[in-house]
Amino acid sequence: FFAEPVTAPNYEKFVQQPMDLGTVQKALQDSSYKTESTTLEDVVVQALNDIERVWQNCFVYNVEGSAVYRMAEVQRKRAHAIRTTSFDHYLSPGVKERVNEFLSKFGSKAVVNDLSRPFEQFPLAPFSPAKSKFKITVPTKMH
């Protein structure tokens, strides 16, 4: 997940700027972020914003609590932890401000388009765990 462009039904209706980690990596490798007038700081800001866009797009398209949504939450936290422990201290205040400005667009939760989420039209039946007729035993000692 997240390494390749999403190919899902009606994705383009919900996500205006698709982004994936593979595209970010390719853009960094082939200097797609860089133009004659871009600075290294601009490249860093674009890459960090695109990484955040990957998670936000996932939050917009997927139902909160779904497996993919939860994976994006975990990966977003991991990416943030890597950034803060590995290279955040190297970023200039200007870069941090621009990245935080981008993040503030989303608030604490993702921005959801006015369109309804794709699979909400198919509500799930309420889950009620039934008693199993099978007895499961777990060994207390491992050999």
C-alpha atoms as a printed R data frame, in Angstrom:
    type eleno elety resid chain resno       x       y       z
1   ATOM     1    CA   PHE     A     1   0.000   0.000   0.000
2   ATOM     2    CA   PHE     A     2   0.919   3.648  -0.607
3   ATOM     3    CA   ALA     A     3   3.902   2.848  -2.873
4   ATOM     4    CA   GLU     A     4   2.028   2.991  -6.181
5   ATOM     5    CA   PRO     A     5  -0.745   5.150  -7.630
6   ATOM     6    CA   VAL     A     6  -4.210   4.151  -6.440
7   ATOM     7    CA   THR     A     7  -6.455   2.428  -8.951
8   ATOM     8    CA   ALA     A     8  -9.818   2.262  -7.233
9   ATOM     9    CA   PRO     A     9 -13.390   2.924  -8.360
10  ATOM    10    CA   ASN     A    10 -14.233   6.639  -8.529
11  ATOM    11    CA   TYR     A    11 -10.959   7.589  -6.826
12  ATOM    12    CA   GLU     A    12 -10.567  10.694  -8.987
13  ATOM    13    CA   LYS     A    13 -14.001  11.930  -7.837
14  ATOM    14    CA   PHE     A    14 -12.811  12.046  -4.240
15  ATOM    15    CA   VAL     A    15  -9.117  12.855  -4.566
16  ATOM    16    CA   GLN     A    16  -8.153  15.907  -6.605
17  ATOM    17    CA   GLN     A    17  -4.371  15.497  -6.280
18  ATOM    18    CA   PRO     A    18  -3.416  11.810  -6.192
19  ATOM    19    CA   MET     A    19  -0.061  11.047  -4.636
20  ATOM    20    CA   ASP     A    20   1.844   7.932  -3.597
21  ATOM    21    CA   LEU     A    21   5.227   7.284  -2.026
22  ATOM    22    CA   GLY     A    22   6.641   5.782  -5.231
23  ATOM    23    CA   THR     A    23   5.876   9.007  -7.083
24  ATOM    24    CA   VAL     A    24   7.570  11.035  -4.320
25  ATOM    25    CA   GLN     A    25  10.640   8.797  -4.501
26  ATOM    26    CA   LYS     A    26  10.778   9.048  -8.300
27  ATOM    27    CA   ALA     A    27  10.378  12.838  -8.186
28  ATOM    28    CA   LEU     A    28  13.273  13.085  -5.733
29  ATOM    29    CA   GLN     A    29  15.457  10.734  -7.781
30  ATOM    30    CA   ASP     A    30  14.855  12.371 -11.151
31  ATOM    31    CA   SER     A    31  14.792  15.945  -9.764
32  ATOM    32    CA   SER     A    32  11.176  16.548 -10.814
33  ATOM    33    CA   TYR     A    33  10.704  18.844  -7.827
34  ATOM    34    CA   LYS     A    34  13.598  21.040  -8.931
35  ATOM    35    CA   THR     A    35  13.362  23.823 -11.479
36  ATOM    36    CA   GLU     A    36  15.768  26.685 -12.166
37  ATOM    37    CA   SER     A    37  14.111  28.866  -9.547
38  ATOM    38    CA   THR     A    38  13.558  26.254  -6.835
39  ATOM    39    CA   THR     A    39  15.761  26.093  -3.805
40  ATOM    40    CA   LEU     A    40  16.655  22.986  -1.860
41  ATOM    41    CA   GLU     A    41  14.199  24.164   0.793
42  ATOM    42    CA   ASP     A    42  11.433  24.262  -1.836
43  ATOM    43    CA   VAL     A    43  12.216  20.666  -2.787
44  ATOM    44    CA   VAL     A    44  12.116  19.547   0.851
45  ATOM    45    CA   VAL     A    45   8.786  21.309   1.425
46  ATOM    46    CA   GLN     A    46   7.264  19.804  -1.734
47  ATOM    47    CA   ALA     A    47   8.416  16.296  -0.817
48  ATOM    48    CA   LEU     A    48   7.213  16.512   2.791
49  ATOM    49    CA   ASN     A    49   3.871  17.958   1.663
50  ATOM    50    CA   ASP     A    50   3.441  15.223  -0.936
51  ATOM    51    CA   ILE     A    51   4.136  12.570   1.692
52  ATOM    52    CA   GLU     A    52   1.434  14.106   3.872
53  ATOM    53    CA   ARG     A    53  -0.867  14.248   0.840
54  ATOM    54    CA   VAL     A    54  -0.558  10.442   0.530
55  ATOM    55    CA   TRP     A    55  -2.059  10.010   3.998
56  ATOM    56    CA   GLN     A    56  -4.682  12.730   3.569
57  ATOM    57    CA   ASN     A    57  -5.868  11.258   0.270
58  ATOM    58    CA   CYS     A    58  -6.242   7.917   2.010
59  ATOM    59    CA   PHE     A    59  -8.293   9.517   4.786
60  ATOM    60    CA   VAL     A    60 -10.542  11.245   2.247
61  ATOM    61    CA   TYR     A    61 -11.224   8.134   0.160
62  ATOM    62    CA   ASN     A    62 -11.451   5.431   2.820
63  ATOM    63    CA   VAL     A    63 -13.977   5.084   5.598
64  ATOM    64    CA   GLU     A    64 -12.605   6.019   9.009
65  ATOM    65    CA   GLY     A    65 -11.774   2.872  10.931
66  ATOM    66    CA   SER     A    66 -11.272   0.743   7.815
67  ATOM    67    CA   ALA     A    67  -8.067  -1.300   7.563
68  ATOM    68    CA   VAL     A    68  -6.523   0.981   4.930
69  ATOM    69    CA   TYR     A    69  -7.445   4.119   6.884
70  ATOM    70    CA   ARG     A    70  -5.812   2.674  10.021
71  ATOM    71    CA   MET     A    71  -2.701   1.663   8.029
72  ATOM    72    CA   ALA     A    72  -2.388   5.250   6.811
73  ATOM    73    CA   GLU     A    73  -2.682   6.534  10.384
74  ATOM    74    CA   VAL     A    74   0.127   4.212  11.498
75  ATOM    75    CA   GLN     A    75   2.358   5.027   8.519
76  ATOM    76    CA   ARG     A    76   1.735   8.749   8.982
77  ATOM    77    CA   LYS     A    77   2.820   8.512  12.624
78  ATOM    78    CA   ARG     A    78   5.900   6.513  11.610
79  ATOM    79    CA   ALA     A    79   6.829   9.028   8.913
80  ATOM    80    CA   HIS     A    80   6.437  11.866  11.395
81  ATOM    81    CA   ALA     A    81   8.526  10.020  13.997
82  ATOM    82    CA   ILE     A    82  11.271   9.372  11.435
83  ATOM    83    CA   ARG     A    83  11.252  13.015  10.395
84  ATOM    84    CA   THR     A    84  11.367  14.370  13.942
85  ATOM    85    CA   THR     A    85  14.099  12.007  15.144
86  ATOM    86    CA   SER     A    86  16.246  11.911  11.993
87  ATOM    87    CA   PHE     A    87  16.331  15.255  10.248
88  ATOM    88    CA   ASP     A    88  13.820  17.708  11.672
89  ATOM    89    CA   HIS     A    89  16.609  19.555  13.480
90  ATOM    90    CA   TYR     A    90  18.271  20.239  10.106
91  ATOM    91    CA   LEU     A    91  15.191  21.945   8.660
92  ATOM    92    CA   SER     A    92  15.144  25.725   8.656
93  ATOM    93    CA   PRO     A    93  12.370  27.553  10.498
94  ATOM    94    CA   GLY     A    94  11.011  28.585   7.077
95  ATOM    95    CA   VAL     A    95  10.675  24.978   5.917
96  ATOM    96    CA   LYS     A    96   9.025  23.957   9.168
97  ATOM    97    CA   GLU     A    97   6.602  26.873   8.900
98  ATOM    98    CA   ARG     A    98   5.649  26.003   5.296
99  ATOM    99    CA   VAL     A    99   5.145  22.325   6.122
100 ATOM   100    CA   ASN     A   100   3.084  23.198   9.209
101 ATOM   101    CA   GLU     A   101   1.027  25.604   7.089
102 ATOM   102    CA   PHE     A   102   0.259  22.748   4.692
103 ATOM   103    CA   LEU     A   103  -0.606  20.440   7.601
104 ATOM   104    CA   SER     A   104  -2.878  23.049   9.170
105 ATOM   105    CA   LYS     A   105  -5.154  22.832   6.127
106 ATOM   106    CA   PHE     A   106  -6.136  19.405   7.352
107 ATOM   107    CA   GLY     A   107  -6.518  20.092  11.066
108 ATOM   108    CA   SER     A   108  -6.294  17.136  13.393
109 ATOM   109    CA   LYS     A   109  -8.414  15.024  11.046
110 ATOM   110    CA   ALA     A   110  -8.427  14.753   7.294
111 ATOM   111    CA   VAL     A   111 -10.397  17.097   5.116
112 ATOM   112    CA   VAL     A   112 -13.307  15.190   3.646
113 ATOM   113    CA   ASN     A   113 -14.719  16.253   0.277
114 ATOM   114    CA   ASP     A   114 -18.364  17.239   0.089
115 ATOM   115    CA   LEU     A   115 -18.964  14.079  -1.910
116 ATOM   116    CA   SER     A   116 -19.960  11.133   0.208
117 ATOM   117    CA   ARG     A   117 -17.381   8.464   0.747
118 ATOM   118    CA   PRO     A   118 -17.439   5.721  -1.874
119 ATOM   119    CA   PHE     A   119 -18.651   2.783   0.143
120 ATOM   120    CA   GLU     A   120 -20.948   4.435   2.661
121 ATOM   121    CA   GLN     A   121 -23.843   3.510   0.409
122 ATOM   122    CA   PHE     A   122 -23.212  -0.086   1.483
123 ATOM   123    CA   PRO     A   123 -23.473   0.056   5.266
124 ATOM   124    CA   LEU     A   124 -22.062  -2.921   7.071
125 ATOM   125    CA   ALA     A   125 -24.347  -5.078   9.136
126 ATOM   126    CA   PRO     A   126 -23.769  -4.570  12.845
127 ATOM   127    CA   PHE     A   127 -21.253  -7.037  14.187
128 ATOM   128    CA   SER     A   128 -22.406  -9.284  16.950
129 ATOM   129    CA   PRO     A   129 -20.007 -12.019  17.945
130 ATOM   130    CA   ALA     A   130 -21.692 -15.371  18.136
131 ATOM   131    CA   LYS     A   131 -20.611 -18.084  20.517
132 ATOM   132    CA   SER     A   132 -18.435 -20.583  18.763
133 ATOM   133    CA   LYS     A   133 -19.332 -24.226  18.924
134 ATOM   134    CA   PHE     A   134 -15.643 -25.070  18.693
135 ATOM   135    CA   LYS     A   135 -13.435 -25.170  21.743
136 ATOM   136    CA   ILE     A   136 -10.028 -23.638  21.261
137 ATOM   137    CA   THR     A   137  -7.279 -24.596  23.631
138 ATOM   138    CA   VAL     A   138  -4.040 -22.730  23.936
139 ATOM   139    CA   PRO     A   139  -1.007 -24.532  25.319
140 ATOM   140    CA   THR     A   140   0.381 -22.955  28.463
141 ATOM   141    CA   LYS     A   141   3.938 -24.126  27.817
142 ATOM   142    CA   MET     A   142   5.855 -23.764  24.598
143 ATOM   143    CA   HIS     A   143   8.591 -26.340  23.910
